């Protein structure tokens, strides 16, 4: 298992980044959450099997159509046993 905290910078709000991140995570079987930040970024916690987490992280470098990703910052995180599925936080 692998867990990451990810922050995505650029034009990532108002382009369905959260919803499509959730769809991609569910397709890959990755758990966690995604939310917008007050400064215009998107923050993601993801955990799951290493290859699946790596695929979701790679997807974050481009995101959905309409997004313009300028930076992706990644930190290793602790596995969170309370995480069930992948949700959008508001």
Secondary structure by P-SEA (a helix, b strand, c coil): cccbbbbbbccccccaaaaaaaaaaaaaccccccccccccbbbbbbbccaaaaaaaaaaaccccccccccbbbbbbbccccccccbbbcc
